[in-house]
């Protein structure tokens, strides 16, 4: 009977091992996930500034399920695995201010034209803007953004529903504002017609997973207090952002007083907006150049988001924002490019280093904007400015899986002693190998996965030819 007892005991033990009952060293079941990024140098951009030298990011559905040292990879089996092979993985960048359909006009009127705005830009828009141009050009612009590691863009233009179609088609996020202004424009033949257009557009796009519709009263010198406040009321009712150009030029206060509403000599534009009750945490203000410390304190009081666009501002000769002071006062400030006729390039890599240059040059202070602070503005700064810091801007468990991978083996990213410095000062947009938005890989090994480039070019080529032919008449 001894041999029988041994066999029965062996069978019982095997059963325990199989079921896991009563066995302390049973293996934890491997979890099936959608995406796993391994062997990455991870810049989490969380509040602890956590960096993993050899880390892993686990994505389930559209969110980050786990993040840690590469050892945790054994707990998961992914439908898709990306071996970063030591490259930098970081949050996707946020471009806080753009007019992406303008990419159709990029490069025109660049050779010393004395009034480029009136001699090139306005005639181009008046003659050529259509729904089709806006949709096709927006696709081209969104492709450029995705390939350069921008996973979220804040945009304001006309026919913003067409912009939304293309941004969603490419697969990046967009806070996309329909323009409201006092002049007739392509999608609103009557003054302030953009307001009614915006209401319809917002209703159609409000629950989209990638698109956040917004209202965009153009500027304080093109919109009366009545329509600014109507825009604010709509933003609050619909719980959406509001995008506006503010204090962009030295003569803006005079322009407001002459065209819109007189401002007292002892009042700033920021005080004027506070007095009328316009300032709000729904507001994302573009440029914000001419202001003092009191103005900054007012903006902070209301939680106004700020887009710092140093390349566009210096290129146009309009001035330099006190972005360093605002950052140090903990205002919600991030980085933008402005439209492609203002800055030409739409990536944020070029903006980071430039932001440091323009902050340091007048002050002679090389400590202004460390490499970490620049990357922070490019990611979490943009998220805070949009009040989306709980969803995007850093790589943390529970947040949306908006991730980019940057090649560190390229000639220009070697040596990689300090990954923040590599990103802020050395990397090019072409160093982005992967762009992941909402858990979906939309750029893989430097190639878009969402757009058929040949089919796009069948539309893009004739469009640019038509623009080129008309532009010759403006020279």
GUBA-226652 format. One record per residue: residue in one letter; x, y, z of N, C-alpha, C in turn. Coordinates in steps of 0.001 Angstrom, whole numbers, padded with zeros to 6 digits, always signed. Each point is the difference from the previous one (the first is absolute). Layout:
<recs>
AXYZXYZXYZ...
</recs>
This chain:
<recs>
X+000820-001214+000000-000820+001214+000000+000847+001254+000000X+001277-000111+000372+000876+001161+000078+000095+000703-001348X+000160-000823-001030+000155+000601-001324-001270+000727-000422X-001149-000531+000411-001269+000655-000351-000118+001340+000707X+000394+000011+001341-000071+001259+000756+000893+001066-000619X+001168-000379-000471+000921+000943-000623-000622+000591-001257X-000611-000866-000779-000625+000472-001239-001144+000964+000298X-000828-000336+001024-001105+000882+000365+000506+001345+000495X+001075-000019+000806+000575+001244+000518+000528+000859-001130X+000659-000652-000955+000539+000747-001148-001118+000645-000793X-001096-000777-000172-001138+000542-000746-000608+001200+000713X-000088-000074+001342-000577+001084+000789+000866+001257-000100X+001312-000201+000061+000917+001136-000094-000105+000659-001374X-000065-000839-001040-000137+000550-001356-001278+000829-000130X-001073-000498+000630-001261+000736-000056+000129+001356+000674X+000687+000038+001156+000213+001258+000715+000802+000978-000848X+001041-000521-000653+000837+000871-000829-000790+000586-001160X-000872-000827-000554-000771+000454-001159-001037+001068+000400X-000658-000217+001133-001054+000927+000422+000541+001182+000776X+001184-000150+000583+000571+001080+000801-000508-000019+001429X-000817-001014+000378-000565-000057+001350+001064-000487+000979X+000240+000814+001034+000876-000442+001072+001462-000013-000350X+000381+000570-001128+001409+000024-000376+000472+001450-000011X+000928+000323+000854+000408+001383+000200+000831+000549-001148X+000664-000836-000774+000882+000494-001055-000619-000142-001401X-001330-000068-000079-000657-000094-001304+000247+001274-000793X+000144-000119-001302+000281+001141-000856-001234+000894-000151X+000231+001319+000012-001074+000951-000271-000361-000076-001478X-001280-000047-000313-000391-000079-001416+000535+001193-000788X+000459-000263-001197+000499+001060-000866-001183+000759-000584X+000050+001329+000072-001091+000839-000493+000210+000310-001479X-001067-000083-000753+000031+000342-001418-000294+001490-000146X+000884+000708-000671-000167+001445-000187+000129+000336-001486X-000245+001253-000325+000008+000404-001404+001386+000366-000507X+000776+000689+000831+001296+000527-000445+000981-000014+001146X+001232-000375-000329+001075+000042+000986+001231+000620-000654X+000553+001018+000660+001253+000618-000440+001077-000418+000988X+001028-000641-000493+001042-000526+000879+001338+000692-000266X+000908-000162+000971+001387+000485-000123+000055+001473-000424X-000799+000809+000685-000066+001429-000321+000601+000829+001125X+000612+001104-000368+000392+001005+000973-001214+000920+000156X-000728-000163+001093-001306+000632+000133+000094+001294+000797X-000442+001096-000625-000179+001269+000695-001484+000103+000327X-000360-000280+001242-001424-000040+000339-000619+001394+000042X+000785+001021+000343-000464+001378+000193-001046+000073+001109X+000033-000936+000933-000898+000081+001153+000575+000966+001037X-000731+000240+001073+000417+001019+000973+001304-000364+000699X+000356-001278+000013+001251-000433+000617+001166-000025-000983X-000258+000378-001255+001016+000012-001061+000634-001389-000167X-000813-001033+000130+000502-001365-000058+000504-000353-001390X+001201-000588-000050+000590-000483-001244+000338-001478+000171X-000360-000827-000978+000393-001408-000010+001072-000182-001064X+001175-000472+000406+001094-000185-000940-000254-001134-000973X-000649-001044+000480-000362-001148-000833-001396-000420+000408X-000992+000683-000582-001353-000147+000490-000963-000588-000995X-001213-000232+000500-001060-000578-000817-001282+000779+000241X-000791+000168-001055-001316+000642+000092-001028-000994-000512X-001033-000232+000786-001048-000955-000350-001284+000775-000305X-000596-000276-001148-001212+000697-000425-001137-000999-000184X-001124+000291+000623-001215-000790-000162-001108+000939-000448X-000670-000349-001091-000964+000901-000621+000738+001297-000365X-000418+001124+000537+000659+001252-000376+000750+000647+001157X+000242-000765+001058+000627+000569+001196+001231-000787+000432X+000823+000683+000786+001201-000644+000543-000421-000866+001186X+000248-001286-000119-000373-000950+001048+001112-000142+001032X+001247+000040-000468+001140-000150+000910+001220+000653-000611X+000910+000408+000857+001265+000582-000453+001035-000290+001079X+001180-000399-000412+001019-000332+000989+001256-000534-000645X+000842-000596+000833+001228-000610-000511-000339-001161-000922X+000935-000350-000855-000285-000988-001037-000381-001374+000553X+000282-000233+001264-000319-001295+000606-001493-000285+000004X-000832+001038+000001-001444-000247+000064-000556-000518-001329X+000820+000029-001045-000474-000461-001309-000441-001462+000038X+000601-000787+000877-000326-001426+000065-001420-000273+000483X-000650+001005+000552-001360-000167+000514-001063+000157-001092X+000447+000415-001198-000958+000338-001036+000350-000666-001326X-001033-000238-000783+000171-000416-001380-000786+000984-000854X+000683+000635-000933-000629+001061-000775-000328-000443-001418X-001089+000550-000523-000341-000232-001402+001051+000634-000914X+000616+001089+000484+001063+000657-000747+001070+000453+000982X+001256-000306-000319+001121+000411+000838+000977+000834-000818X+000414+001126+000576+001014+000855-000620+001234-000029+000878X+001092-000485-000534+001272+000011+000716+000684+001333-000288X+000010+000896+000996+000580+001331-000197+001515-000037-000102X+000597-001073+000472+001451-000195-000146+000795+001204+000529X-000416+000506+001144+000730+001091+000641-000429+001391-000416X-000927+000122-000971-000469+001318-000417-000867+000637+001091X-000206+001295-000128-000788+000739+000989-001486-000166-000289X-000759-000399+001012-001461+000006-000058-000481+001099+000938X-000912+000818-000482-000464+001153+000771-001430+000350-000395X-000647+000887+000753-001348+000410-000411+000038+000695-001354X-001070-000141-000762-000105+000748-001245+000023+001488+000273X+000505+000772-000960+000086+001444+000188-001314+000671-000375X-000205+001177+000571-001237+000752-000189+000333+001337-000652X-000565+000238-001165+000149+001286-000695-001229+000829+000343X+000193+001049+000813-001116+000725+000589-000627+001057-000898X+000641+000328-001124-000606+001036-000839+000400-000204-001453X-001018-000114-000855+000270-000227-001412-001207+000426-000829X+000228+000094-001290-001044+000184-001009+000403-000929-001149X-000193-001298+000184+000670-000969-000862-000409+000051-001473X-001230+000446-000366-000291+000065-001445+000905+000972-000756X+000627+000942+000717+000896+000953-000649+001226-000658-000616X+000191-001294+000266+001140-000693-000598-000085+000048-001528X-001198+000196-000529-000165+000110-001459+000711+001228-000552X+000255+001002+000848+000615+001256-000447+001437+000166+000514X+000519-001018+000644+001335+000097+000609+001067+000299-001049X+000901+000919+000335+001133+000309-000870-000245+001124-000982X-001211+000530-000041-000307+001083-000935+000264+001371+000637X+000455+000937-000814+000227+001361+000473+001110+000110+001020X+001011-000839-000132+001075-000052+000992+001185+000910-000329X-000012+000641-001149+001212+000701-000440-000110+001516+000140X-000068+000430+001228+000055+001427+000278-001213+000787-000408X-001185-000595+000008-001224+000718-000318-000304+000961+001147X-000322+001253-000324-000144+000998+001061-001269-000170+000826X-001045-000581-000564-001211-000254+000770-000564-001348-000421X+000617-001037+000483-000332-001364-000418-001451-000356+000326X-000475+000483+001141-001355-000325+000430-001029+000465-001036X+000133+001256-000463-000985+000558-000915+000297-000331-001456X+001286-000179-000350+000342-000245-001403-000052-001472-000393X+000123-000889+000987-000026-001428-000319-001096-000753+000755X+000039+000118+001315-000852-000869+000799-001491+000269-000222X-000444+001233+000165-001424+000298-000170-000494-000297-001423X+000747+000388-001064-000450-000367-001346-000078-001503-000237X+000947-000754+000550-000026-001458-000138-001254-000577+000639X-000310+000455+001214-001185-000510+000692-001283+000387-000745X-000071+001256-000428-001212+000471-000656-000271-000754-001297X+001052-000284-000758-000157-000632-001308-000149-001518+000069X+000712-000642+000927+000179-001452-000101-000657-000835+001090X-000346+000601+001134-000523-000823+001090-001338-000636-000362X-000069-001316+000166-001226-000771-000179+000002-001120+001029X-001109-000681+000140-000042-001179+000872+001046-001028-000423X+000093-000248-001300+000929-001015-000486+001446+000365+000330X+000385+001250-000268+001367+000404+000312+000283-000167+001484X-000926+000417+000842+000210-000085+001450+000140-001456+000438X-000827-000881-000541+000081-001417+000378+001308-000630-000475X+000382+000219-001245+001211-000620-000560+001249+000560+000671X+000041+001322+000167+001161+000617+000639+000107-000411+001466X-001142-000157+000655+000019-000439+001394+000547-001413+000127X-000319-000845-000963+000564-001353+000005+001514+000052-000143X+000473+000838-000914+001435+000157-000183+000658+000495+001293X-000617+000991+000633+000550+000535+001234-000020-001002+001134X-001095-000738+000130-000099-000999+001064+001010-001125-000202X+000271-000351-001251+001023-001001-000286+001365+000485+000496X+000317+001248-000306+001276+000567+000444+000106-000005+001525X-001090+000352+000658-000003+000007+001464+000236-001405+000554X-000720-000971-000518+000139-001378+000479+001414-000520-000184X+000567+000257-001166+001356-000485-000295+001052+000666+000872X-000316+001175+000535+000969+000714+000834-000238-000203+001488X-000901-000902+000351-000205-000318+001409-001006+000868+000717X-000790+000788-000736-001084+000774+000611-001252-000863+000030X-000509-000253+001187-001175-000855+000144-001266+000793+000296X+000155+001293+000263-001142+000877+000248+000292+001376-000587X-000957+000556-000747+000155+001348-000544-001228+000825+000358X+000239+001248+000405-001078+000966+000173+000009+000900-001229X-001146+000089-000658-000079+000679-001284-001206+000920-000029X+000127+001104-000735-001158+000862-000236+000022+000469-001447X-001131-000195-000678-000106+000410-001401-001470-000011-000395X-000248-000077-001309-001354-000023-000542-000346-001435-000427X-001299-000267-000160-000437-001365-000340+000754-001008+000877X-000040+000242+001298+000795-000841+000904-000499-001437+000040X-001214-000234-000454-000466-001381-000116+000789-000756-001059X+000454+000685-001040+000856-000640-001002+001391-000277+000566X+000492+000917+000822+001265-000233+000697-000134-001241+000886X-001119-000091+000702-000235-001131+000902+000012-001325-000751X-000627-000027-001188-000016-001236-000790+001416-000487-000286X+000869+000922-000397+001357-000394-000393+000877-000342+001196X-000139+000757+001085+000770-000295+001207-000376-001378+000532X-001294-000297+000012-000448-001317+000465+000439-001104-000957X-000002+000283-001299+000426-000986-000996+001470-000376+000197X+000839+000972+000242+001423-000270+000257+000159-000719+001328X-000815+000378+000991+000004-000731+001265+000622+000718+001168X+000226+001327-000109+000487+000734+001159-001175+000677+000695X+000251+000534+001176-001034+000731+000720-000042+001451-000464X-001163+000613+000145-000125+001405-000337-000984+000716+000896X+000424+001161+000503-000926+000975+000572-000167+001035-001090X-001131-000035-000685-000164+000691-001275-001107+001042+000100X+000410+001266-000118-000916+001100+000238-000514+000649-001275X-001310+000131-000097-000636+000706-001105+000097+001507+000248X+000521+000727-000984+000270+001427+000150-001273+000838-000045X-000067+000954+000927-001072+000988+000046+000649+001379-000089X-000443+000809-000971+000550+001354-000115-000991+000925-000684X+000294+001302+000046-000945+001016-000465-000036+000178-001508X+000890-000682-000723+000047+000160-001457-000585-001229-000701X-000561+000174-001181-000419-001164-000797+001218-000846-000381X-000130-001303+000115+001092-000922-000342-000570-001159-000810X+000851-000939-000378-000385-001033-000961-001185-000846+000459X-000110-000261+001290-001092-000861+000468-001102+000786+000713X+000111+001337-000011-000997+000832+000667-000101+001336-000731X-000887+000120-000974-000079+001231-000800-000463+001223+000779X-000658-000228+001156-000426+001122+000810+000913+000129+001229X+000176+001226+000541+000832+000183+001190-000458-000911+001141X+000956-000619+000650-000226-000891+001132-000810-001240-000372X-000071-000295-001290-000704-001207-000435+000667-001277+000465X+001269+000100+000357+000713-001168+000508-000577-000530+001295X-000738+000838+000735-000579-000441+001273-001053-001082-000224X-000912+000247-000931-001021-001009-000313+000646-001248-000598X+001011+000215-000842+000737-001129-000584+000634-000835+001120X+000574+000704+000981+000675-000689+001106-000979-000852+000800X-001190+000498+000247-000976-000758+000786-000353-001318-000684X-000188+000054-001306-000326-001219-000755+001188-000967-000001X+001184+000535-000237+001229-000814-000022+000248-000659+001349X-000183+000755+001071+000225-000538+001351-000948-001163+000273X-001265+000165-000382-000983-001069+000220+000371-001275-000754X+000565+000157-001197+000343-001158-000830+001237-000739+000495X+000942+000694+000610+001291-000593+000328+000270-000164+001493X-000938+000373+000835+000287+000109+001430+000459-001301+000652X-000503-001122-000422+000316-001267+000674+001009-000859-000747X+000774+000615-000895+000993-000756-000754+001193-000357+000898X+000572-001201-000128+001107-000400+000876+001291+000796-000198X+000189+000592-001177+001230+000745-000259-000212+001509-000107X-001175+000419-000404-000251+001408-000288-000774+000656+001134X+000545+001109+000495-000704+000851+000958-000370+001286-000727X-001261+000182-000368-000371+001234-000692+000088+001192+000945X+000314+001149-000554+000158+001213+000800-000559+001180-000769X-000184+001095+000705-000389+001249-000641+001185+000949+000069X+000196+000775-001074+001211+000816-000102-000338+001430-000423X-000456+000832+000943-000113+001421-000324+001397+000508-000355X+000162+000508-001200+001326+000165-000601+000984+000773+000873X-000370+001218+000397+000919+000842+000766-000782+001125+000660X+000636+000644+000950-000660+001092+000707-000186+001224-000883X+000703+000079-001130-000154+001135-000911-000899-000316-001197X-000539-001206-000064-000929-000371-001085-001345-000504+000531X-000164-000003+001320-001230-000502+000613-000422+000962+001119X-001238+000412-000015-000491+000927+001021-000193-000720+001332X-000055+000759+001104-000279-000626+001296-001264-000849-000002X-001034+000456-000717-001257-000761-000061+000244-001415-000536X+000770-000108-001085+000229-001304-000614+001066-000811+000736X+000917+000668+000653+000942-000718+000869-000763-000693+001121X-000936+000719+000601-000757-000574+001111-000987-001067-000469X-000545+000159-001203-000846-001064-000565+000816-001276-000208X+001244+000181-000446+000877-001151-000216+000321-000678+001322X+000266+000801+001018+000292-000569+001318-001206-000778+000534X-001197+000580-000165-001210-000662+000479-000195-001345-000694X+000267-000041-001309-000118-001259-000736+001033-001014+000477X+001237+000465+000229+001057-000898+000478-000365-000606+001351X-000576+000808+000863-000382-000501+001324-001188-000955-000094X-000957+000329-000853-001174-000867-000163+000377-001367-000553X+000885-000007-001005+000382-001244-000657+001217-000666+000640X+000606+000689+000974+001211-000500+000662+001112-000299-001005X+000301+001027-000797+001020-000107-001045+001006+001135+000145X+001179-000122-000622+000988+001083+000051-000402+001189-000870X+000673+001109+000263-000188+001229-000764+001395+000511-000374X+000238+000239-001290+001324+000368-000499-000026+001433-000510X+000973+000822+000434+000027+001417-000368+001448+000479-000135X+000248+000905-000968+001275+000726-000058-000079+001170+000981X+001011+000153+000863-000006+001081+000989+001377+000653+000089X+000010+001324+000041+001213+000828+000121+001127-000475-000912X-000328-000078-001281+000961-000500-000982+000896+001099-000558X-000464+001254+000006+000796+001076-000583+000026+001210+000920X+001013+000843-000205+000174+001175+000852-001141+000994-000163X-000602+000050-001177-001076+000957-000246-001387-000552+000224X-000102-001138+000666-001294-000673+000112-001000+000792+000850X+000462+000588+001077-000904+000780+000861-000615+001167-000782X+000822+000681-000789-000488+001110-000824-001014-000510-001023X+000289-001147-000574-000891-000584-001001-001360-000335+000607X+000011-000564+001203-001259-000319+000692-000790+001272+000262X+000690+001030+000481-000672+001260+000328-000610+000651-001228X+000668-000112-001128-000489+000626-001227-001111-000802-000666X+000129-001330-000007-000923-000842-000758-001137-000581+000822X+000252-000257+001271-000930-000805+000780-000599+000767+001169X+000859+000391+000926-000461+000571+001254+001144+000769+000650X-000191+001238+000414+001091+000755+000632+000483-000661+001294X+001320-000043+000159+000611-000520+001229+000670+001168+000710X-000250+000149+001280+000592+001089+000778+001517-000080-000044X+000623+001177+000053+001458+000059-000096+000694-000802+001095X-000614-000079+001169+000634-000688+001132-000363-001484+000062X-000678-000491-001031-000385-001409-000031+000784-000755-001068X+000414-001210+000330+000622-000881-000998-001086-000801-000707X+000380-000686-001068-000961-000865-000697-000492-001109+000926X+000891-000547+000801-000383-001067+000931-001011+000526+001016X+000224+001207+000509-000954+000596+000948-001339+000286-000679X+000056+000458-001234-001201+000234-000798-000824-001278-000126X+000664-001117-000272-000690-001280-000129-000533-000494+001339X+000745+000261+001069-000490-000381+001329-001231+000820+000371X+000055+001296-000263-001122+000872+000352-001294-000410-000715X+000110-000455-001242-001211-000397-000724-000475-001395+000375X+000806-000733+000798-000396-001333+000441+000289-001096-000999X+001003+000225-000832+000297-000956-001069+000970-001098+000422X+000915+000283+000906+001054-000960+000333-000584-001227+000688X+000583-001156-000327-000564-001269+000464+001030-001104-000154X-000181-001063+000766+000895-001151-000167-000325-000776-001266X-001068+000371-000700-000291-000583-001315+000864+000629-001097X+000651+001117+000318+000684+000806-001005+001439-000459-000237X+000331-000200-001274+001387-000209-000422+000396+001225-000806X+000946+000769+000529+000423+001258-000617+001279-000217-000792X-000023+000399-001259+001178-000148-000864+000818+001284+000011X+001317-000183+000050+001022+001056-000097+000259+000656+001354X-000879+000855+000500+000109+000610+001338+001397+000601+000191X+000291+001048-000769+001340+000588-000033+000114+001227+000895X-000954+000908-000123+000131+001300+000664-000833+000021+001283X+000658-000316+001103-000674-000018+001297+001030+000177+001107X-000478+000407+001165+000878+000203+001153-000301-001040+001076X+000680+000133+001113-000150-001000+001059-001424-000036+000543X-000639+001181+000102-001382+000035+000481-000906-000770-000955X+000239+000172-001307-000778-000736-000997+000194-001507+000160X+001240-000399+000241+000288-001429+000188-000745-000551+001209X-000051+000781+001065-000718-000442+001199-001497-000146-000284X-000538+000879-000832-001420-000092-000366-000255-001270-000810X+000869-000278-000975-000153-001208-000810+000086-001257+000867X+000909+000012+000958+000127-001148+000905-001252-000154+000857X-000541+001111+000467-001204-000009+000838-001150-000724-000688X-000129+000197-001317-001117-000594-000735+000361-001326-000661X+001233-000439+000142+000398-001276-000597+000046+000016-001509X+000322+001156-000581+000064+000115-001459+001212-000771-000532X-000207-000813-001033+001098-000702-000655+000690+000911-001003X+001294-000192-000188+000780+000886-000874+000821-000816-000972X-000060+000388-001278+000857-000595-001025+001128+000959-000318X+001217-000424+000301+001207+000781-000298+000497-000427-001377X+000046+000967-000942+000352-000288-001394+001229+000815-000419X+001163-000299+000551+001161+000901-000176+000493+000127-001427X-000062-001065-000781+000500+000080-001379-000861+000924-000838X-001299-000162+000089-000910+000842-000782+000099+001454+000435X+000095+000225+001306+000036+001370+000505+001271+000728-000417X+001130-000671+000067+001259+000654-000372+000107+000146-001509X-000523-000977-000730+000061+000060-001458-000817+001172-000540X-001126+000259+000644-000842+001115-000419+000449+001329+000600X+000964-000066+000916+000498+001220+000627-000990+000639+000951X-000942-000787+000523-001031+000574+000863+000458+000184+001441X+000960-000804+000446+000470+000119+001376+000224-001355+000624X+000496+000025+001238+000292-001230+000705-000789-000095+001291X-000737-001061+000136-000796-000234+001198+000890-000211+001222X-000410+000488+001173+000730-000293+001243-000318-001411+000490X+000228-000960-000852-000391-001388+000290+000727-000563+001209X+001264+000374+000159+000780-000508+001143-000645+000437+001312X-000366+001273+000081-000624+000511+001214-001336-000697+000256X-000769-000225-001053-001295-000675+000167+000188-001448+000446X+001002-000659-000565+000267-001390+000384+000387-000079+001467X+000849+000925+000435+000462-000009+001382-001093+000408+000980X-001020+000697-000503-001150+000347+000848-001056-001107-000004X+000337-001116-000662-000890-001167-000062-001302+000282-000734X+000070+000851-001022-001145+000119-000887-000053-001228-000898X-001155-000267-000560-000174-001165-000870+000474+000360-001406X+001273-000221-000267+000600+000436-001254+000650-001165-000730X-000268-000083-001300+000614-001010-000849+000504+000636-001280X+000300-000824-000988+000655+000475-001221-000886-000197-001225X+000082+000968-000922-000703-000105-001267+000857+000542-001123X-000477-000178-001206+000768+000466-001159-000660+001160-000716X-001303+000188+000171-000816+000852-000847-000106-000687-001370X-000690+000633-000932-000238-000626-001290+001246-000130-000849X-000042-000873-001011+001173-000255-000834+000397+001147-000915X-000795+001077-000036+000463+001201-000687+000742+000927+000960X-000108-000287+001291+000680+000816+001006+001321-000608+000440X+000009-001323+000174+001228-000645+000467+000509-001081-000949X-000766-000315-001037+000342-001020-001000+000052-001406+000573X+000823-000222+001011+000088-001332+000602-001075-000159+001065X-000531-001218+000128-001079-000239+000963+000392-000951+001127X+001254-000433+000027+000426-000897+001071+000372+000803+001238X+000086-000663+001131+000325+000662+001261+001480-000153+000358X+000702-000930-000617+001448-000115+000248+000694+001340-000247X-000278+000605-001148+000640+001262-000341-000407+001131+000931X-001207-000061+000526-000481+001071+000880+000694-000050+001358X+000276-001192+000530+000602-000114+001325+001324+000758+000097X+000924-000339-000869+001301+000666+000046-000112+001485-000257X-000922+000375-000874-000175+001413-000325-000559+000766+001188X-000901-000629+000755-000560+000640+001188+001088+000328+001007X+000959-000901+000143+001120+000276+000908+000858+001139-000519X+000261+000014-001291+000848+001041-000603-000582+001385+000230X-001297+000181-000298-000591+001332+000106-000194+000427+001456X-000048-000962+000919-000078+000353+001422+001370+000403+000546X+001046-000635-000513+001340+000233+000532+000691+001222-000603X-000303+000295-001257+000735+001049-000697-000134+001371+000658X-001208+000509+000240-000085+001329+000614+000441+000025+001461X-000157-001116+000689+000320-000048+001430+001455-000351+000277X+000671-000545-001015+001380-000511+000163+000063-001071+001093X-001102-000697+000203-000106-001002+001068-000179-001376-000620X+001055-000799+000008-000026-001312-000646-000803-001033+000780X-000415+000362+001221-000770-000952+000799-001486+000017-000356X-000420+000948-000822-001414+000077-000342-000400-001154-000912X-000973-000724+000429-000511-001192-000668+001058-001100-000121X+000036-000845+001025+000811-001208-000076-000617-000931-001030X+000749-001016-000384-000517-000956-000976-001240-000704+000537X-000014-000321+001304-001192-000627+000576-001202+000932-000099X+000188+001274+000308-001110+000954-000036-000566+000154-001409X+000844-000065-000997-000458+000094-001384-000842-001211-000383X+000463-001189+000389-000775-001214-000297-001309+000009+000793X+000047+000527+001210-001206+000134+000805-001022+000902-000697X+000443+001137-000538-000921+000888-000722-000567-000669-001244X+000814-000818-000654-000431-000667-001236-001012-001114+000247X-000104-000440+001241-000875-001143+000317-001025+000389+001073X+000402-000044+001246-000929+000311+001089-000450+001454-000015X+000861+000910-000445-000391+001403-000079-001186+000182-000923X+000056-000642-001163-001118+000064-000929-001247-000637+000573X+000165-001123+000695-001149-000681+000599-000651+000867+001071X+000823+000646+000819-000556+000885+001035-000723+001193-000618X+000558+000557-001058-000620+001149-000659-001375-000340-000561X-000201-001266-000362-001280-000457-000547-000888-000640+001062X+000472+000011+001267-000722-000670+001085-000200-001480-000284X+001005-000615-000627-000058-001424-000323+001120-000779+000684X+000572+000582+001055+001162-000631+000629-000331-001319+000689X-001268-000276+000267-000364-001285+000597-000141-001109-001037X+000048+000368-001274-000182-000979-001076+001248-000177-000864X+000718+001077-000274+001156-000061-000891+001143+000830+000587X+001160-000012-000671+001120+000846+000399+001103-000706+000747X-000301-001146+000597+001021-000797+000685-000327-001470-000186X+000991-000846+000249-000192-001446-000112-000219-000550+001402X-001263-000223+000342-000383-000491+001314-001156-000979-000146X-000071-000935+000935-001072-001000-000027-001354+000702+000025X-000865-000388-000915-001338+000556-000079-000155+001096-001026X+001116+000587-000430-000098+001077-000987-000109-000564-001415X-000473+000855-000909-000107-000396-001395+001393-000350-000544X+000041-000996-000852+001271-000476-000556+000385+000832-001212X+000503+001207+000257+000548+000890-001027+001505+000026+000210X+000723-000721-000842+001418-000293+000243+000778+000187-001290X+001204+000545+000099+000891+000021-001160+001321-000662+000374X+000668-000527-001008+001328-000595+000176+000969+000766-000889X+001120+000404+000586+000982+000826-000695+001321-000754-000097X+000500-000115-001197+001241-000734-000293+001194+000671+000683X+000733-000764+000790+001207+000534+000646+001279-000514-000641X-000125-000735-001091+001180-000498-000711+000341+000843-001218X-000807+001021-000278+000287+000881-001130+001249+000826+000291X+000642+000458-001041+001229+000779+000186-000238+001228+000867X-001152+000640-000179-000264+001243+000742-000495-000221+001421X-000373-001237+000362-000451-000264+001366+001054-000758+000810X+001208-000066-000508+001120-000614+000710+001051+001059+000337X+000624-000088+001180-000316-000903+001113-001245+000455+000749X-000634-000943+000670-001252+000270+000699+000239-000012+001510X+000814+000937+000482+000317+000048+001426-001209+000403+000830X-000746+000981-000497-001161+000542+000707-001182-000058-000960X-000964-000910+000222-001091-000158-000972-000845+001260-000167X-000140+000796+001064-000755+001250-000141+000716+000959-000948X+001305+000091+000140+000779+000870-000890-000024-000526-001430X+000027-001320-000131-000092-000597-001345-001292+000422-000684X-001103-000064+000735-001298+000366-000571-000086+001504-000254X+000396+000804+000967-000204+001452-000085+000942+000692-000964X+001225-000514-000139+001001+000747-000761+000618-000740-001188X-000084-001325-000017+000707-000769-001034-000907-000663-001029X-001151-000460+000437-000842-000824-000879-000669+000816-001097X-000206-000659-001127-000780+000536-001105-001355-000717-000022X-001004+000595-000625-001272-000722-000127+000145-001323-000737X+000977-000082-000909+000211-001241-000756+000528-001138+000879X+000401+000302+001231+000464-001044+000904-001137-000767+000655X-001237+000441-000198-001151-000713+000556-000228-001272-000815X+000084-001132+000657-000211-001281-000690-001431-000496+000145X-000629+000288+001148-001358-000470+000249-000824+001109+000652X-001225+000122-000457-000972+000879+000642-001235-000835+000303X-000387+000007+001264-001129-000805+000470-001019+000952+000618X-001223-000042-000471-001053+000872+000516-001216-000845+000373X-000451+000184+001236-001164-000761+000484+000236-001497-000108X+001258-000385+000167+000373-001410-000041+000207-000569-001379X-000178+000823-001043+000130-000476-001372+001305+000505-000609X+000754-000880-000641+001253+000380-000645-000332+000650-001336X+000196+001317-000090-000324+000694-001249+001256+000341-000811X+001163-000049+000635+001284+000089-000709+000856-001153+000490X+000473-000806-000930+000829-001159+000347+001242+000003-000868X+001158-000017+000660+001279+000065-000708+000055+001179-000968X-000535+001133+000475+000057+001233-000773-001007+000108-001128X-000945-000935-000102-000990+000015-001079-001417+000058+000575X-000831+000829-000613-001400+000059+000405-000715-001306-000316X-000816-000450+000928-000760-001229-000224-001466+000286-000326X-000417+001251+000119-001425+000318-000099-000416+000597-001339X+000938+000516-000766-000315+000725-001230+000686-000652-001190X-000736-000150-001081+000579-000437-001264+000602+001239-000675X+001321+000120+000072+000675+001204-000470-000252+000237-001494X+000004-001063-000787-000221+000150-001437-001378+000578-000289X-001004-000489+000713-001352+000518-000199-000098+001451+000460X+000638+000302+001128+000009+001390+000491+000648+000925-001030X+001108-000424-000565+000725+000852-000945-000773+000264-001292X-000945-000876-000325-000849+000239-001164-000873+001240+000202X-000266+000328+001252-000755+001210+000324+000929+001178+000303X+001081-000297+000720+000931+001042+000448+000749+000638-001184X+000416-000787-000974+000756+000520-001134-000762+001050-000796X-001204-000307-000467-000778+001014-000737-000309+001235+000840X-000228-000203+001297-000288+001140+000871+001180+000969+000032X+001206-000514+000228+001175+000878+000092+000323+000633-001358X-000300-000703-001084+000219+000584-001325-000914+001209-000212X-001242-000127+000438-000954+001108-000119+000447+001189+000850X+000476-000283+001209+000499+001070+000873+001200+000692-000638X+000922-000786-000545+001208+000560-000612-000340+000918-001166X-000965-000402-000812-000384+000805-001165-000589+001344+000421X-000836-000016+001023-000579+001262+000464+001045+000878+000680X+000908-000640+000732+001031+000770+000724+000873+000803-000953X+000178-000481-001225+000814+000735-000982-000605+001346-000307X-001314+000122+000110-000657+001275-000294+000190+001011+001113X+000506-000460+001158+000192+000901+001145+001411+000524+000113X+000906-000532-000793+001409+000386+000127+000247+001401-000579
</recs>
